[in-house]
Amino acid sequence: MGGIEFLKGHGTQNDFVLLPDAAGRLDLTAERVAALCDRQRGIGADGVLRVVRAKAIGEESAGEWFMDYRNADGSIAEMCGNGTRVFARYLVDAGLAEDGEFVIGTRAGDRPVVVHPDRSVTVQMGPAAITGTSVTVVAGQPFSGVAVNVGNPHLVSVTDTDIAGLDLRDQPDFDHDVFPTGVNLEFVNVLSEGALRMRVHERGVGETRACGTGTVAAVAAALHLAGKDAGESTVDIPGGRVSVTVGRGESTLSGPAEIVARGELDEAWWLAAGA
């Protein structure tokens, strides 16, 4: 089989292992994903992005390429905004897509992207739908939240509590009847009009330095609480800053995308990781 090509990239320090697999031949098991993402026994990442042709794995998409995204624990996820930016950057760098606008397939549907000359990327994220309210609990402290669907589930708690002091090392509690497949949990401070600060505990990962769909959910929730259904905001996360617009039935996410390394996975390691 030989070595398996990989790349390492990040979007505002939400980091990923990319696996080019145009023909869809890799046996990408949950065990292999978890091993790849492990920061001691693998490469280390918040998730894995398999770069595969949509038709090779039977996915319907207007675009040629499908982002097969997996969480760090090996579970399959619908969508990842930061991952989509890194995925798009890779396609352009590898000569698999042209600069400018094209479409990437995801489990949450097609996502048009624009790769700008400076290699920052804007992603059309689809609608950010307010679906209700619920509560999460961090170290015994309850936080009311707005439930938002951005192709994947979120619960956004906009709070006056300084989010810098929250302990998000452990999984916060949430209502499993409301979120039977788990939920991404965002904690948000309003800095000023059009400026938010956010931390996030991602489903299947833990606290991450950024979450693209989470920033869209955060802006949608903040607007909703202010009695608005459209607007724009910057969002500061531990890994940097992104810009989000939310409209009626559509949202966008803009920010950096970096490719930091490339190499080959050892064949023996790959085989052992899947055992």
N, C-alpha and C positions, 0 to 999 in steps of 0.2 A: 504494500500500500504506500509506503514511503511516508515522508513527513507531511503534516497537514498544515496548510497555510493559515495564519491568523494575523490579525492586526489588533492593536489596542488604541482606543480613542475615548474622548469624553466630551460632553456638552455641559458647560459650567460645573465641571468636576463630578458629574453623574457619569460613571465610567463603564465601558463595555468592551467585551471581546467580540470582534467581528470574525466570522468564519465564511470566507468566499466559497460557495457551493452551488454554482450556477445550475448544475444538473440535478441537484437534490439527492446526492448519493450518500451523504454522511448519515450515520446512525446516531442522531443527536438525542441520546437518552437523557432523562432527568438526572441520572447519576453523573453523566459526563458534564452536563451543564453546571451542576453543583460543584464538581471538582475544579472545573475551569475557573469558576468565580471565587473559589476559596483563596483567601489571601495568604495562606501558609503553604498549602499543598498544590496550588494551581497558579494561574496568572494573577487572579484577583480582579473582581469587577462586580458592579451592581446588576449586571445582566449580560446575556449573550444575544448578538444580532447575527442570524444566519442570512447571508446574501444569496438568495435563490431566485431563479426565474419562476414567475407565478405559474406558468403552464407546466413546469416540471413537477409541481406538487399538487396540481389540480385546483389551484385557486383562481377565482374570477377577479380580474383587475384590468383597468384600462391601461395600466402601466406594465412594462416588461418585468420589473423587479419587485419582489415581495420581501417585506421585512418580517422574518420569522423570529419573533422576540420571545425570549425566555427570561423569567426572573432568576435571581441568584440561587434560589432553592430548587430550581429545575422546573418549576411550574410554568405553564404557558400563559402569556398575558395578551390582552387585546391590542394594546397601543402604548407607545412611549414617545412623548414629544421630543425629549433630548436625544433619545436613540434615533429618531427619524432624522434629526439634523446631522448626526454623525454618519448615519447610513447614506444620506444624500451627498455629504462631503466625500465619502469614500467612492461612490459611484462616479463622481466627476473626476476625482484624482486618478481613478483607475481607467478612465476613458470609456466607461460603460454608460455614461450619460453626458450630455452637453451642458455647459454653463447655462444658467437661466432657469426656466420653468419646466418641470416634468412631473410625472405622477409616480408615487410609490404605493404599492398595495400593502395593506395591513389587515389584521383580523377585525379591526373596527371600521373597515372600508378604505377606499382609495383616499390618499392624502396628497394633494398637489403641493409641491415645494418650489421655492426659488432659491438657487444657490447664487449668492451675490459675488461680485469680483473679489472682495476681501475674504471669501469663503465662509462668511456668516450665512445663516440659512433662515428663511421664513417658511413656516409650515402652516398650511390651511388645516386647522384642527377639527373642523366640523362643529356641530352645535355643542354648547355647554348647557345641558338641561337641568334645571332645578327640579329635584324629585321629592323633596320633603325635608324633614328635620330629624335629628337624632342626637344622641349624647355619647361622648367618649370620656374615659376616665384615665388620667395620668397620675400615678402615685397617689391614688385616693382622691384626687381633685377632679370634679366633673366639669366638662366643657360642652356647652350646647353648640351644635353645628348645623350647617346647611348641607344637605345631601346634593351632590352634583354629579351628573354622568357626562363624561367627556370621552365616551367610547369605553371607558372603564370607570369603576365606582370610586367616589371621593366623599369624605365628610370634612367640611371646612369649618373650623372654629375661629371666628374673628373675635379677638379678646383684648381687653385692656391689660391683662397679665403680661409681663415682659416675657416673651417666648424664649429669650436667651437663657432663662433660668430653669426651663423645663428639662426633666430627665427623660429622654426618649430612648434610652438604651434598651428597655424592655418593651414588649408589645403592649400598647395601651388597650384597655378594655373597650369593647363596643358591642352593639346589639346585633348578635348573630342572626336573629330573625329578620332584621332589616337588611343585613349584608351577609347572606348565606355563603358567598364565595370569597369573603374578606373584603377589605376596603383600604384605600389609601387615606391617611389621616393628616390633614394640614392644619397648622396652627399659625395664625396670622395677626400681626399688628399693623394698624393703619398709621403710616408715617405722616402723610399729608394727602391732599386730594391728588389722585393719580400716582400714588407711591405706596407700596406695601412691602412688608418684610415677612418672610415665611420660613418655617421649618416643617419637615415632613417625615412621617414614618410610613414607608412604602410597604404595601402588601407583598409578602414573600421575600422581602429584602431586609427591612429594618430602616433605621434613619439613614438617609442619603444626603449628599451635599446639594442635590437639586432634584426636581421632578417636573418635567415639562407639562404633562397633563395636569399636575397639581397646581402649577402656577396659573393655568387657565381657569381651573376650578376656583382658585382663590379669588381671582378678579371677578368671576361671575358671581360668587357668593357675596363679595363686598358690595358689588353693584346692586344685587338683589336686596341686601339689607338697607341700602340707601334709597330704595324705591326706584331703581333704574334697571333697564334691561339691555343697555348698550353703553360702552365706554372703553377707555384704554388706561393702562397703568404700567409702570415699571414694577418689577418684583425682585427684591433683593433676597437671595438665598445664600447659604454659606459658601456656595461655589462661585458666586458672581451675580450678575444681573441680566434679566431678560425683559423683553417688552411684549405685552399682551394686548390684543384688542378683542373685545367681545361685542358681537352684534346680534341681531335678530336671526337666529338660525345658523350663525357662522362665527368662528373665532380664529385668530392667528397667534402664532408664537414665533418670535424672532430672537436669535441669539447666536453665540459662537459655536463652532464645532471644530474639534482638534483631533488629528491623527498623530499619535505619539510614538508608535513602535510597530514593527512588523517582524515576522519570523516564521518558524515552523514548530509545530508540536511534535514531540517525539512519539513515534508509532507505538512503542512499548507502553509509554505512559497512557496514551489514548485507549489502548486495549484494556489496560488494567483499570482505568477509570470507569469503564463500562461494565466491569465484572460485578 
